[in-house]
């Protein structure tokens, strides 16, 4: 069974109350930017160059000092 056939089968099995949500999701896929592969990201990094200047350590310390604690909300998704 092809992916398209599987999608059609899943749509047929979907409750009518969820069809609008499925359609919205499907439409969002065509406007969503694709995920950049690690290979293309590394290739892009090669075009950027190297650090120039004598303030690397100062900048690194500024980044480290400005970090905050990360918080994760494990409560259920309110939109489901």
N, C-alpha and C positions, 0 to 999 in steps of 0.2 A: 504494500500500500504506500502510495506517495505521500509526501508531507502535505500537499494540497488536499488530498483525499482525507487525511487524518484531521486536518483543520475543519473541513466541511463536516466530518462526522462529529467532531467536538462541538461545532456550532449547533448542529441538529440536536445534540443531547443537552445543550445549555438551557436552563430555565429562561422563559421569556423575560423575566424580571432582570436578568443579567445581560441581555443582548445589547442594550445601549452602552453598558460599561465595556463590553467586549469590542464594540465598534469604535468607541473612543480610543481604546488601547491600540487597536489595529491602525487607526489613522495616525496616532502619535508615532508609530514605528517609522513612518515615511518621513517624518520631520526630525526625528531624533538623530543626532550626529553619531556616526559609527565610532566604535571604540578603537583607539589608536593601538596598534600592536607594539609590543616591546621593541621589536626590530626597527620599526620606523621611528620610534621615539629615540632610540639610541643613535640612529642615523642623523636625526635632527640635532641631537646634542653635539655631534661632531662639527656642525656648522656654526655653533655659537662661539667657540673659541675658548680661551682660558681667562682666568682672573688676572686683571691688571690693577696694580695699585698696592699700597702698603697697609691697607686697612682691613685685610681679610679676617684677622683674628678679632678685631673690634666688631666687625659685622657678625661674625659667628657668635660671639658672646651676646650681642644684642638679640639675635634670634633665640638663643637658648634662654635668656632672661625674660623674654616676652611670652614664653610658652605658658599656657594655662593647663589646669587639670582637665582631663577629658571625662565627660559624663555620658553614660549610655542610659537611655530610657527603655527598659525591657517590658513596659506595659503593653497590652494588646493594641493593635492598630485601630484607632478610632474611626477609620474610614471603611473598615470592613463590615 
